[in-house]
Amino acid sequence: MKRYLLHLKLGDFAPAQSTRTLTPEGFLLCKDARLGKAPQVRQYYAGEFNGIEGYTPDQVINVYSSAEELFRPETIQSYQGVDVTDNHPPGNTVNAATWKTHSIGTLSNVRQEGDFLVGDLLIKDNDVINQIQSQERLELSLGYGAELYFVSGTAPDGTPYQAEFKNFYGDHIALVKYGRCGGDCRIGDQNPNPNNMEKTMQIIVNGIPFDVADNSALAAALKKDQDLLVSLQQAADAKIKIGDQEFSVSELTAVQAVIDKVVADSKANAEKVTTLEANQVTPEKLEALANERAAVITDAKKLNASVKTEGCSCEQIKREAITAKAGDAIVGAILGTVAIGDAKPEQVDMVFRALVATNGTQGTSNPLNTILTGDSTATPPAGGNGSPSPQDQGYDKTTAWKKDI
């Protein structure tokens, strides 16, 4: 049984139905907010754990959180008095360096109520209060550490899992766009967004952290660059007078160097934004990848019912499936003398598609198989109008698959 101690913090629950009231100071008190739920199986990408042996970053792992672990007295106590943050802080941990920038309130009165971890939030930031009251941002995400044990099992609701969290300890609770807990856990009374699993990557531009999908933060970072550039250009246009001679500030080497650096940084940030927007992982892309993998697994099992799929990429699944058909004429016709293990990905894909297309039709009734394997019991007929037979024309079964049927 593999065991990983995760010191990183993972935000993956979401907030709650709650009673919201304003205090005399204007703070927002959200009582009875649902912070987390257990027992529950949630899905993670292996890449969220900073590298798991035997898994590629884009592989999905079902991780189980038991009620016994989430509601341990030590776990509940670890959340008493933690900070409420505006999104997860860098490194997903609150410390002296990140507290002032990210803290927007506190969490108290944490306890168990049925299947839920419940607490009271006191939100002190006016902008965030307005976002909550206007239903713009309603979901929370617990920041925590835990030990990850790779042990398979089945949750009480019948969901299979490959790993389990143990020994949770709390760090903070973040106000986010979407949480993983789903509609059971949120602030307020609106229906949640149906996409309850969003994978984002955080980068920092000029000290401003933002997610790839957070266009407002991207715009803020670029605007900061542009404003600084305008200010420096205005300063560069100013004149200074020494005696009877007048000079432009831009002639000063130090000022010019700063301007050049700002221009270069602005261009680099613009290129970075273009690249990130083109490559950002959207819910639609994730769904398409999942559907593609499911189709590959289904087709592979038609060729080899015992094909290994767990922990394998789509290419590995295809390669193993066609290995079981290594003796088929189609495989030899396409790969020639190339071994399956040495075949390029595009060759593997071509063989896989051909085998799937002819699966269940191979044999004497399959004209493609007849051409590729030959027929020892019959002689190919002579051509029409007295033309010579295929053998007389130099018939070669290893290239016959290229001919029209």
C-alpha positions in Angstrom: 0.0 0.0 0.0 1.6 3.3 -1.1 1.4 6.3 1.3 2.0 9.9 0.5 2.2 12.7 3.1 0.8 15.8 1.5 2.2 19.0 3.0 0.6 21.0 0.2 -2.9 22.3 0.7 -5.7 21.1 -1.5 -8.9 23.2 -1.9 -11.6 20.8 -2.9 -14.8 21.2 -0.8 -17.3 24.0 -1.4 -19.3 26.3 0.9 -22.8 26.1 2.2 -26.4 27.0 2.6 -26.2 29.6 5.4 -28.0 32.4 7.3 -26.5 35.7 6.3 -26.7 38.8 8.4 -24.8 42.1 8.6 -23.3 43.2 11.9 -23.4 46.8 13.2 -19.9 47.2 11.8 -21.0 46.2 8.3 -19.3 42.7 8.4 -21.2 39.8 6.9 -21.9 36.9 9.3 -22.7 33.6 7.5 -23.9 31.2 10.1 -24.2 27.4 9.7 -22.2 27.4 6.4 -21.6 23.8 5.2 -17.9 23.5 4.7 -17.4 19.9 3.7 -19.2 16.6 3.3 -18.4 13.0 4.2 -18.4 10.1 3.3 -17.7 11.2 -0.2 -15.5 10.3 -3.2 -14.0 13.2 -5.2 -12.0 13.2 -8.4 -8.5 14.6 -8.7 -5.9 14.8 -11.5 -2.7 13.1 -10.5 -0.9 16.4 -11.3 -2.7 18.1 -8.4 -0.5 16.0 -6.1 2.7 17.2 -7.6 3.6 13.8 -9.1 2.3 10.4 -8.1 4.4 7.3 -9.1 2.7 5.3 -11.9 0.3 8.1 -12.9 0.5 10.7 -15.6 -0.5 14.2 -14.6 -3.8 14.1 -16.6 -5.0 10.8 -15.1 -8.1 10.9 -12.8 -7.9 9.4 -9.3 -11.0 8.8 -7.2 -10.1 9.7 -3.6 -12.3 8.7 -0.7 -12.9 10.9 2.4 -14.5 9.0 5.3 -16.7 10.5 7.9 -14.4 9.1 10.6 -11.5 11.1 9.1 -13.2 14.4 8.3 -15.0 14.6 11.6 -12.1 13.6 13.9 -12.0 16.0 16.9 -8.4 16.9 15.9 -9.5 17.8 12.4 -12.4 19.9 13.6 -10.2 21.7 16.1 -7.6 22.5 13.5 -10.2 24.7 11.6 -11.2 26.8 14.6 -10.2 30.4 14.0 -8.5 29.9 10.6 -8.5 32.7 8.0 -11.1 33.0 5.3 -9.2 34.0 2.1 -10.0 35.5 -1.2 -9.1 32.5 -3.4 -6.3 30.2 -2.2 -3.0 32.0 -1.3 0.2 31.1 -3.1 1.3 27.6 -2.1 -2.2 27.1 -0.6 -1.0 28.1 2.8 -1.6 31.1 5.0 1.5 32.5 6.7 3.0 35.9 7.7 3.9 36.6 4.1 0.4 35.8 2.6 -2.0 36.7 5.4 -2.3 40.5 4.8 -2.9 40.1 1.1 -5.5 37.3 1.1 -7.3 37.2 4.4 -10.9 38.5 4.3 -12.3 37.1 7.5 -12.3 34.3 10.0 -14.0 30.9 10.6 -15.4 29.8 14.0 -17.8 27.4 15.7 -16.7 24.5 13.5 -18.7 21.3 14.2 -20.3 18.2 12.7 -24.0 18.3 11.7 -25.1 15.0 10.1 -22.9 14.4 7.0 -21.6 18.0 6.9 -18.7 19.9 8.5 -20.4 23.2 9.5 -19.0 26.6 10.7 -19.7 30.3 11.0 -17.9 32.7 8.6 -17.3 36.4 9.5 -16.5 38.2 6.2 -14.8 41.6 6.7 -13.9 42.7 3.2 -16.5 45.1 1.7 -15.9 44.1 -1.9 -16.2 40.4 -1.2 -19.3 41.0 0.9 -20.9 42.8 -2.1 -20.0 39.8 -4.4 -21.6 37.3 -2.0 -24.7 39.4 -1.6 -25.1 39.8 -5.3 -24.7 36.0 -5.8 -21.6 36.6 -7.8 -19.4 34.4 -5.6 -20.9 31.8 -3.3 -18.7 28.8 -3.1 -15.9 27.9 -0.6 -13.0 25.6 -0.7 -11.2 24.1 2.3 -7.5 24.5 2.4 -6.0 21.5 4.2 -3.2 19.0 4.4 -3.7 15.2 4.6 -2.0 11.8 4.2 -2.9 10.1 0.9 -3.0 6.3 1.0 -3.3 4.3 -2.2 -5.7 1.6 -1.2 -8.7 0.6 -3.4 -12.2 0.2 -2.1 -15.8 1.1 -2.6 -17.6 4.0 -0.8 -20.9 3.4 1.0 -22.8 4.8 -2.1 -21.1 2.2 -4.3 -18.5 4.5 -5.9 -15.1 2.8 -6.4 -12.0 4.6 -5.3 -8.2 4.1 -5.7 -7.0 6.2 -2.8 -8.1 7.6 0.6 -7.4 10.7 2.6 -6.4 10.4 6.3 -5.3 12.7 9.1 -6.8 16.0 7.7 -5.5 19.2 9.2 -7.0 22.6 8.5 -5.1 25.7 7.2 -7.7 28.1 5.7 -11.0 28.3 3.9 -11.1 30.2 0.5 -13.9 31.9 -1.3 -13.7 30.5 -4.9 -15.6 30.4 -8.1 -16.4 26.6 -7.9 -15.8 24.1 -5.2 -15.7 20.3 -5.5 -18.3 19.4 -2.9 -21.0 20.5 -5.3 -24.5 21.9 -4.6 -24.6 20.5 -1.0 -22.0 23.0 0.1 -22.3 26.7 -0.8 -23.0 30.2 0.6 -26.5 31.4 -0.2 -29.5 30.0 -1.9 -28.8 29.8 -5.7 -28.3 26.6 -7.6 -24.6 25.8 -8.2 -22.8 25.8 -11.5 -23.1 22.2 -12.8 -19.4 22.1 -13.5 -18.2 21.3 -10.0 -14.6 20.4 -10.8 -12.4 23.1 -12.2 -8.7 22.6 -12.7 -6.8 25.9 -12.9 -3.1 26.9 -12.9 -2.0 29.9 -11.0 0.8 32.3 -12.2 1.9 35.7 -11.0 2.4 38.8 -13.1 3.9 41.8 -11.3 3.0 40.4 -8.0 -0.6 39.8 -8.9 -1.7 36.1 -8.6 -4.4 34.8 -10.9 -5.8 31.6 -12.4 -5.5 30.9 -16.1 -9.3 31.3 -16.4 -9.4 34.5 -14.4 -9.5 37.2 -17.1 -10.1 40.0 -14.7 -6.9 39.4 -12.9 -5.0 39.1 -16.2 -6.4 42.5 -17.3 -5.4 44.0 -14.0 -1.8 42.8 -14.4 -1.6 44.1 -17.9 -3.2 47.5 -17.0 -0.5 47.9 -14.2 2.2 47.5 -16.9 0.5 49.9 -19.3 -0.1 52.6 -16.6 3.6 52.4 -15.5 4.7 52.7 -19.1 2.6 55.8 -19.7 3.9 57.4 -16.5 7.5 56.7 -17.5 6.9 58.0 -21.1 5.4 61.2 -19.6 8.5 61.6 -17.4 10.8 61.0 -20.4 9.1 63.8 -22.3 10.0 66.3 -19.5 12.9 68.6 -19.8 15.6 69.5 -17.4 17.8 72.6 -17.7 21.5 72.8 -16.7 22.8 76.3 -17.1 21.8 77.5 -20.5 21.4 74.0 -22.0 18.1 72.0 -22.0 18.1 68.2 -21.9 15.4 65.5 -22.3 15.1 63.2 -19.3 15.1 60.3 -21.8 18.7 61.0 -22.4 19.6 59.8 -18.9 20.8 56.2 -19.2 19.2 54.9 -16.0 15.7 56.3 -16.9 16.0 54.8 -20.4 17.0 51.4 -19.0 13.9 51.3 -16.8 11.6 52.3 -19.8 13.2 49.6 -21.9 12.6 46.9 -19.2 9.0 47.9 -18.8 8.4 47.7 -22.5 10.0 44.3 -22.7 8.1 43.0 -19.7 4.8 44.3 -21.1 5.4 42.4 -24.4 6.4 39.3 -22.5 3.2 39.4 -20.4 1.1 39.9 -23.5 2.7 36.8 -25.1 2.2 34.8 -21.9 -1.5 35.7 -21.8 -2.0 34.7 -25.4 -0.3 31.3 -24.8 -2.2 30.7 -21.5 -5.6 31.5 -23.1 -4.8 29.2 -26.0 -3.8 26.3 -23.7 -6.1 26.7 -20.7 -8.0 23.6 -19.7 -11.7 24.3 -20.0 -14.6 22.1 -18.8 -15.4 21.3 -22.5 -11.8 20.1 -23.2 -11.9 17.9 -20.1 -15.2 16.4 -21.1 -13.9 15.7 -24.6 -10.7 14.0 -23.3 -12.8 11.9 -20.9 -15.2 10.8 -23.8 -12.2 10.0 -26.1 -10.6 7.8 -23.4 -13.9 6.0 -22.7 -14.3 5.2 -26.5 -10.7 3.9 -26.7 -11.2 1.6 -23.7 -14.5 0.3 -25.1 -12.9 -0.5 -28.5 -9.8 -2.0 -26.9 -11.8 -4.4 -24.8 -13.5 -5.6 -28.1 -10.0 -6.6 -29.3 -8.7 -7.9 -25.9 -11.2 -8.3 -23.1 -8.4 -8.4 -20.5 -6.5 -5.4 -21.8 -5.0 -3.2 -19.0 -6.5 0.3 -18.8 -5.9 1.5 -15.2 -2.8 3.8 -15.0 -2.4 3.7 -18.8 -2.5 6.4 -21.4 -4.8 6.1 -24.5 -1.7 5.2 -26.6 -0.6 2.5 -24.1 -4.1 1.0 -24.1 -4.1 0.9 -28.0 -0.6 -0.6 -28.1 -1.5 -3.4 -25.6 -4.8 -4.1 -27.4 -3.1 -4.6 -30.8 -0.3 -6.7 -29.3 -3.0 -9.4 -28.7 -3.6 -9.3 -32.5 0.1 -9.3 -33.5 -0.4 -12.4 -35.7 -3.3 -10.8 -37.7 -2.6 -10.0 -41.4 -3.8 -6.5 -40.9 -1.1 -5.8 -38.4 1.6 -7.2 -40.6 0.3 -5.4 -43.7 0.4 -1.9 -41.9 3.5 -2.3 -39.8 5.6 -4.5 -42.1 8.8 -5.5 -40.2 8.3 -2.9 -37.5 7.6 -4.4 -34.1 4.6 -3.2 -32.2 6.8 -2.0 -29.4 8.8 0.1 -31.8 5.9 1.5 -33.8 5.2 5.2 -33.9 2.0 6.5 -32.2 0.4 7.3 -35.5 1.2 3.7 -36.7 -0.3 2.3 -33.5 -3.4 4.4 -34.1 -3.8 3.2 -37.7 -3.5 -0.5 -36.7 -5.9 0.0 -33.8 -8.5 1.7 -36.0 -8.2 -1.0 -38.7 -8.6 -3.8 -36.2 -11.6 -2.2 -34.6 -13.2 -1.6 -38.0 -12.8 -5.3 -39.0 -13.4 -6.8 -35.6 -16.0 -9.6 -35.8 -15.8 -9.8 -39.6 -12.3 -11.4 -39.9 -12.3 -14.9 -41.5 -13.3 -16.2 -45.0 -16.3 -13.9 -45.0 -14.1 -10.8 -44.7 -12.9 -9.7 -48.2 -10.1 -7.6 -46.6 -8.8 -10.5 -44.6 -9.0 -12.8 -47.7 -6.9 -10.5 -49.7 -4.3 -10.1 -46.9 -4.1 -13.8 -45.9 -4.7 -15.5 -49.2 -6.9 -18.6 -49.7 -5.2 -21.9 -49.9 -8.3 -23.7 -51.1 -9.1 -21.5 -54.1 -7.2 -20.1 -57.0 -7.8 -16.5 -57.8 -9.8 -16.3 -61.0 -8.3 -15.3 -64.2 -8.9 -11.7 -65.3 -11.7 -10.8 -67.7 -11.4 -11.0 -71.4 -8.7 -13.7 -71.2 -6.4 -11.5 -69.0 -3.8 -13.4 -66.8 -4.7 -14.5 -63.2 -3.5 -12.4 -60.2 -0.6 -14.9 -59.7 0.5 -14.5 -63.3 0.4 -10.7 -62.8 2.8 -10.9 -59.8 0.1 -11.1 -57.0 1.6 -10.2 -53.6 -0.6 -10.5 -50.5 1.7 -8.2 -48.4 0.7 -5.2 -50.7 -2.8 -6.3 -51.6 -4.3 -4.3 -48.8 -3.4 -1.1 -50.8 -5.5 -2.2 -53.8 -9.1 -1.4 -54.3 -11.5 -4.2 -53.1 
